[in-house]
Amino acid sequence: MGKLAGKLLWMIAGTAASKMARNYTRSALHTRGGAPRLPRKAKRQSGVGMMLGWAIATGAIMALADVLKEQGKDTVHARG
């Protein structure tokens, strides 16, 4: 039961941190009236370069997650 409680605690903490980051980012990118703060030129940038950049960033994050997951497995095997 201890492992389950720990996982639930981490899930709740992660969810809260994600929600706080999303709310902070949303409030930083909009005025009090709800209008976006981004300049018009930045809003129109949606081309192949932007998609390629997002794909590279997503791949890098997923690779980092894989490495951290493997390190966690190695740590568990070393303890056991």
Secondary structure by P-SEA (a helix, b strand, c coil): caaaaaaaaaaaaaaaaaaaaaaaaaaaaccccccccccccccccccaaaaaaaaaaaaaaaaaaaaaaaaaaaaaaaac
